[in-house]
Amino acid sequence: MDIRYFIENIVLSIYRLFCRKQYKNSYFRTKKKRKNQKAETTDLDRYLDQIFSTKQKELFLKKLNKDTLTKTEKEYFSRVVKKKVSALADTELHTLSKKLLN
């Protein structure tokens, strides 16, 4: 399968998680649900922090939100962040990681 397909799926799933968390931030949620949402957000942040630096994470989320990137940000994204995301999308790496964890 094409690597772009896997990258798009990962980016899309992270974007869906991000959107879900944004929706859960509405004012009409109870305190208990807000507390659970904070725990979920910290999980996603923790996972992203393990892979990306803070600036890389900002660029990653900017790209997901389809915000415009400056020329320097585009260059940095394509040079560093895109390579990490494509490595995460690799199916062989994913299966090896699962074997190591089991």
N, C-alpha and C positions, 0 to 999 in steps of 0.2 A: 504494500500500500504506500501511498505517497506521504512523505513526511509533513507536507503542508496540511494534509487532512488531519493528522494527529495533533499538530500544533493548533489548528483552528478549533478542534474539539476541546483541547485543554483550556485554551483561552476562552472559549464559549462557556465552558462549565464554570470557570472561575468568575466570569462575568455574571452568570446566573446566580452564583452564590452571593456576589457583591450586590446585585439587584435585590435579591431576597432579603438581605440584611438591611438594605436601605428601606424596603417596604416595612420591615418589622420595627423600624424606628418611629413609626407614626405615634401620635399623641394618644391614640385610643387604646393602646395596649396597657395591660395591667403591669404593676411593678414586677410581679413574678416573671412574666413573659419578657420584660425588658432585661431582667437579670439573666435569664437564660440566653437571650440574644447577645448580651455582652460576652458571655462565655464562648458562644459560637464565633463571635468576631475575634476574640483573642486567640482562638484556635487557628483561624485563617491567618491572622497576623503573625502568629508564632511560626506557622509553616512557611510563610513567605519570608520571614526574617531569617530562617535557617538557610535559605537559598540565595536571597537577594539582599543587597545593601539597601539603606533607606532611599537613596536616590534612584536606584534601579527599581525599587518597588513603586515609587512615585511615577516613574516613566511607564511602568507596566500598567498601572491603573489609569494613567492618562491615555494610553493607547487603547485600553479596553473601553473607556468612555468616549472614544473618538474625539478627544480634545486635540487641538493643533499643537504640534511639537515644533520647537525652534530647530534651526539647522543643526546646531550643536547637539541637541537632544536626539534628533533623528540619527545622527552619526553614531552617537554613543549607544543608542538603542540597537542599531543594526550591528554594531561591532561587539557588544558585550551581552546585552539582555536577550537578544534574539537567539544567540548561541546557547545560552542556558535553557531557554524555553524549548528549543529544538532537542536538546539533550534530554530534557524531562519527557518529551513526547516520544522518545525512542522506545519501541515495544520490547526490544531485546533487553534494554536496561531495566525496564519495568518488570519483566519476568525474572530477571536476576535479583532484583531488589526483593521481590516477593519470596523467592527461594531463600534468601538470606534471613528474612524476617520470620519465616516458618520454622 
